[in-house]
Structure formats: C-alpha cells, structure tokens
Amino acid sequence: MKSVRSCIGTLVVLVLFRVGEIAEACSCSPVHPQQAFCNADVVIRAKVVGKKEVDSGNDIYGNPIKRIQYEIKQIKMFKGPDRHIDVIFTAPTSAVCGVTNLDTNGKKEYLISGKAEANGKMHVTLCDLIMPWESMSATQKKSLSQRYQMGCDCKITRCATFPCEISAPVECLWTDWVTEKIIHGRQSDHYACIKRGDGSCAWYRGVAPPKKEFLDVEDP
C-alpha cells in the first residue's frame, strides 16, 4: 500500500511538472507584417554584434531575473523614439518567448520590432516581427517607410476557415492560410491594408503611393 501511495505521489508531481512546462510554453497568434508594425513601439533595421545574459532586477522572492542582451548596430529606424538604439533585451529562453537565435557575427541584417519599456529600453519576443532583411519582399521593405503606417487605423482580420467575412468597413480579410495553406503568402508578402477616402479599408498593392480613391488590390 505504501509503494502504491509513493507511485501515486510521484505521478502527481510529474503531472504537475508537465502542466508547469505547458503553462510556460510561448504561444503567438499569426499576424500580418502590417499588424506587427502597427502594434510595435519600435521598428528598426539592424545588425546584431554581441550577446550576453544580464541580471534585470529581482522577482518577488528576491531571485535575480535573467534576460538576454543583444548589442546591435542600428542601420535605420522606421518607427520609434528620436534616438539611436544600441541594445535590445529579450527573455532568456524561447519557452517564455525569448528570441535566442539571432546571429551575432554582425554580418546578417534583421528587421526587428518590439516594445519600448518604461525605462526606454527595447524588449523583443517571439511574437514580434523579427526576420532576416534579405528574406523580406521588396513590397514589405517599401511599406515600412510609409504604407504600413497609413493603414494602422485599419484592422486585418485573419481567415482561418471558409466561409469568413469582414464585420466592418475598416477591415481587410487576410486569407493566406485558407488559399495557400501558409501564414505568409501573397497578402503578407505583397499587400498592405490602407484606408481609402471614404473611410473604408482595402488591400493595396502598387509601386506608387495609393490614390485617395484606389480600388481593392489595385496594382498600377
């Protein structure tokens, strides 16, 4: 009987440990690059030149809080404070949404988006838009300078299964998943959701800045 109780106790501990692991897993909802841009406080193009683990205060029990600090060389700021950013911070493991796999040899350029903390430091997570600059489409790169910002009053609604529809004129329906079975398809790579002159929003793809009364998915 004693051994049975011991086995049950061990099983409970293992189950609770596993539940703790699941609770700590990082989970992010897919977002269109424009949404990620609009949600971010800071969006920059940069190279990563260094990485180290640092203390960032203490938790309520007095234990040190660890974070990863990346040293960066900022190339261009698309959104954010009027100052140069030299370092970014993230959680120490991917289980708590830390970004742990950036190349630090200073050769690879990244688009990095994140939040500005109260102390002015930039914090990034796996849920932010962080991608190699070379993997971005020409439209995405161009949209960072103006087009995405023009659509921040619009709402991009992700379609997970058909049928799906918008519920308001300010929405654009993001259908990459149901039409191409990938999150980042044509709409993600080549379109921005822009507000038109009548207050409604529509997908836009074009080289020139959109006219006030452009058609949906216009491509001049």
FIGUDREN-465290 format. One record per residue (C-alpha): x, y, z; residue in three letters; residue number from 1. Coordinates in Angstrom, 3 decimals. Layout:
% FIGUDREN-465290
       xx       yy       zz rest  nr
        X        Y        Z  ALA NUM
...
This chain:
% FIGUDREN-465290
       xx       yy       zz rest  nr
    0.000    0.000    0.000  MET   1
    2.871    2.314    0.884  LYS   2
    4.539    1.713   -2.509  SER   3
    1.244    2.442   -4.304  VAL   4
    0.932    5.777   -2.455  ARG   5
    4.533    6.566   -3.353  SER   6
    3.869    5.835   -7.037  CYS   7
    0.721    7.989   -6.995  ILE   8
    2.628   10.814   -5.328  GLY   9
    5.383   10.607   -7.928  THR  10
    2.803   10.586  -10.737  LEU  11
    1.111   13.699   -9.322  VAL  12
    4.452   15.502   -9.138  VAL  13
    5.262   14.547  -12.746  LEU  14
    1.833   15.666  -13.958  VAL  15
    2.133   18.983  -12.147  LEU  16
    5.631   19.452  -13.551  PHE  17
    4.360   18.766  -17.068  ARG  18
    1.463   21.204  -16.590  VAL  19
    4.003   23.811  -15.483  GLY  20
    6.019   23.190  -18.642  GLU  21
    2.914   23.612  -20.817  ILE  22
    1.869   26.760  -18.965  ALA  23
    5.291   28.271  -19.663  GLU  24
    5.241   27.490  -23.403  ALA  25
    5.256   30.518  -25.705  CYS  26
    2.204   30.892  -27.918  SER  27
    1.726   33.625  -30.553  CYS  28
   -1.217   34.290  -32.842  SER  29
   -0.235   34.798  -36.513  PRO  30
   -0.211   38.445  -37.549  VAL  31
    0.223   40.198  -40.877  HIS  32
    3.501   42.206  -41.055  PRO  33
    1.457   45.414  -41.136  GLN  34
   -0.249   44.466  -37.873  GLN  35
    3.101   43.680  -36.297  ALA  36
    4.408   47.077  -37.434  PHE  37
    1.379   48.937  -36.063  CYS  38
    1.441   47.032  -32.741  ASN  39
    5.137   47.731  -32.161  ALA  40
    6.589   50.756  -30.385  ASP  41
    9.899   50.410  -32.200  VAL  42
   10.760   49.033  -35.661  VAL  43
   14.374   49.082  -36.843  ILE  44
   16.781   47.565  -39.331  ARG  45
   19.939   46.417  -37.594  ALA  46
   22.885   44.038  -37.342  LYS  47
   23.500   42.052  -34.159  VAL  48
   27.107   42.214  -32.959  VAL  49
   27.017   40.763  -29.445  GLY  50
   25.020   38.752  -26.922  LYS  51
   25.203   38.170  -23.182  LYS  52
   22.994   37.224  -20.249  GLU  53
   22.370   40.007  -17.741  VAL  54
   20.522   40.493  -14.452  ASP  55
   17.400   42.599  -14.706  SER  56
   16.347   43.125  -11.117  GLY  57
   14.800   40.557   -8.781  ASN  58
   11.477   38.749   -8.604  ASP  59
    9.147   38.910   -5.574  ILE  60
   11.191   36.178   -3.882  TYR  61
   14.474   38.011   -4.297  GLY  62
   15.776   35.784   -7.073  ASN  63
   17.615   37.528   -9.950  PRO  64
   15.685   37.929  -13.185  ILE  65
   17.808   36.964  -16.178  LYS  66
   17.494   38.461  -19.652  ARG  67
   19.473   38.236  -22.865  ILE  68
   21.031   41.489  -24.002  GLN  69
   21.874   41.850  -27.690  TYR  70
   24.274   44.566  -28.791  GLU  71
   23.197   45.907  -32.157  ILE  72
   24.253   48.344  -34.869  LYS  73
   21.171   50.231  -35.963  GLN  74
   21.011   50.880  -39.709  ILE  75
   17.627   52.597  -39.933  LYS  76
   14.674   53.356  -37.681  MET  77
   11.212   53.058  -39.246  PHE  78
    9.250   53.705  -36.066  LYS  79
   10.261   54.661  -32.557  GLY  80
   11.989   57.260  -30.378  PRO  81
   14.202   60.018  -31.705  ASP  82
   17.427   58.370  -30.635  ARG  83
   19.820   55.596  -31.603  HIS  84
   19.224   52.118  -30.131  ILE  85
   22.362   50.186  -29.182  ASP  86
   20.927   47.194  -27.273  VAL  87
   17.747   45.126  -27.191  ILE  88
   16.543   42.769  -24.471  PHE  89
   14.606   39.513  -24.510  THR  90
   13.671   36.673  -22.149  ALA  91
   16.381   34.027  -21.583  PRO  92
   14.534   31.071  -23.188  THR  93
   12.119   30.508  -26.058  SER  94
    9.714   28.823  -23.603  ALA  95
    8.906   32.302  -22.273  VAL  96
    9.019   33.884  -25.745  CYS  97
   12.672   34.859  -25.665  GLY  98
   14.423   35.422  -29.005  VAL  99
   17.564   33.337  -28.542  THR 100
   18.793   32.520  -32.050  ASN 101
   19.891   35.784  -33.670  LEU 102
   23.241   35.669  -35.480  ASP 103
   25.768   37.808  -33.619  THR 104
   28.595   37.937  -36.169  ASN 105
   27.492   41.370  -37.391  GLY 106
   27.046   40.206  -40.986  LYS 107
   23.322   39.457  -41.076  LYS 108
   20.787   42.294  -41.172  GLU 109
   17.425   41.963  -39.432  TYR 110
   14.139   43.773  -39.281  LEU 111
   13.415   43.964  -35.551  ILE 112
   10.183   45.169  -33.963  SER 113
    9.399   45.349  -30.261  GLY 114
    8.127   47.301  -27.293  LYS 115
    9.634   50.291  -25.544  ALA 116
    9.807   49.755  -21.790  GLU 117
    9.222   52.486  -19.226  ALA 118
   12.970   52.949  -18.817  ASN 119
   13.393   53.476  -22.557  GLY 120
   14.885   50.047  -23.260  LYS 121
   13.656   47.957  -26.189  MET 122
   12.257   44.493  -25.425  HIS 123
   11.510   41.844  -28.067  VAL 124
    9.683   38.499  -28.025  THR 125
    8.993   35.647  -30.410  LEU 126
    5.585   37.246  -31.038  CYS 127
    7.184   40.367  -32.512  ASP 128
    8.117   40.723  -36.173  LEU 129
   11.786   39.739  -36.370  ILE 130
   13.090   38.460  -39.687  MET 131
   16.236   38.498  -41.836  PRO 132
   16.223   41.590  -44.043  TRP 133
   17.188   39.538  -47.095  GLU 134
   14.082   37.343  -46.722  SER 135
   11.673   40.281  -46.948  MET 136
    9.895   41.102  -50.190  SER 137
   10.510   44.403  -51.959  ALA 138
    6.935   45.439  -51.105  THR 139
    7.439   44.742  -47.396  GLN 140
   10.631   46.796  -47.321  LYS 141
    8.978   49.708  -49.104  LYS 142
    5.877   49.541  -46.891  SER 143
    7.953   50.062  -43.746  LEU 144
    8.648   53.672  -44.715  SER 145
    5.055   54.821  -45.154  GLN 146
    2.430   52.361  -46.325  ARG 147
    2.049   50.254  -43.178  TYR 148
    1.713   53.401  -41.057  GLN 149
   -1.048   54.640  -43.371  MET 150
   -3.053   51.524  -42.523  GLY 151
   -2.690   51.476  -38.751  CYS 152
   -6.300   52.660  -38.370  ASP 153
   -7.438   49.621  -40.337  CYS 154
   -7.949   46.130  -38.937  LYS 155
   -6.617   42.993  -40.632  ILE 156
   -8.859   40.011  -39.860  THR 157
   -7.326   36.561  -40.339  ARG 158
   -9.488   33.997  -42.095  CYS 159
   -8.769   30.555  -40.608  ALA 160
  -11.513   28.625  -42.467  THR 161
  -14.053   29.390  -45.171  PHE 162
  -16.572   30.936  -45.093  PRO 163
  -15.290   34.123  -43.457  CYS 164
  -16.161   37.762  -43.887  GLU 165
  -15.421   41.202  -42.516  ILE 166
  -17.717   42.743  -39.917  SER 167
  -16.855   46.402  -40.522  ALA 168
  -15.706   48.574  -43.481  PRO 169
  -12.349   49.231  -41.797  VAL 170
  -11.363   45.544  -42.018  GLU 171
   -9.308   43.704  -44.619  CYS 172
   -9.706   39.931  -44.835  LEU 173
   -6.376   38.070  -44.625  TRP 174
   -6.835   34.761  -46.466  THR 175
   -3.287   33.440  -46.991  ASP 176
   -3.902   30.418  -44.753  TRP 177
   -7.067   29.197  -46.479  VAL 178
   -5.958   29.970  -50.045  THR 179
   -2.294   28.923  -49.891  GLU 180
   -2.089   26.885  -46.659  LYS 181
    0.717   29.093  -45.397  ILE 182
    0.660   32.008  -42.978  ILE 183
    2.875   34.307  -45.003  HIS 184
    1.612   34.158  -48.579  GLY 185
    0.796   36.771  -51.219  ARG 186
   -1.168   39.123  -48.975  GLN 187
    1.528   39.006  -46.319  SER 188
    4.383   39.499  -48.777  ASP 189
    2.888   41.948  -51.268  HIS 190
   -0.140   43.811  -49.861  TYR 191
   -0.970   46.469  -47.292  ALA 192
   -4.396   47.273  -45.872  CYS 193
   -4.907   51.004  -46.487  ILE 194
   -7.698   53.428  -45.567  LYS 195
   -9.490   54.967  -48.533  ARG 196
  -11.065   58.398  -48.895  GLY 197
  -14.493   57.163  -47.776  ASP 198
  -13.085   55.778  -44.520  GLY 199
  -13.188   52.121  -45.563  SER 200
  -10.076   49.955  -45.850  CYS 201
   -8.899   47.751  -48.705  ALA 202
   -5.883   45.744  -49.777  TRP 203
   -3.417   47.716  -51.868  TYR 204
   -0.527   46.581  -53.987  ARG 205
    1.279   49.154  -56.044  GLY 206
    4.602   50.865  -56.569  VAL 207
    3.238   54.402  -56.296  ALA 208
    1.642   55.786  -53.109  PRO 209
   -2.088   54.928  -53.115  PRO 210
   -4.543   57.450  -54.501  LYS 211
   -7.412   58.597  -52.291  LYS 212
   -9.906   56.502  -54.238  GLU 213
   -7.952   53.378  -55.152  PHE 214
   -9.672   50.089  -55.989  LEU 215
   -9.317   46.966  -53.870  ASP 216
   -5.996   45.167  -54.598  VAL 217
   -5.080   47.832  -57.137  GLU 218
   -1.797   47.182  -58.915  ASP 219
   -0.991   50.098  -61.252  PRO 220
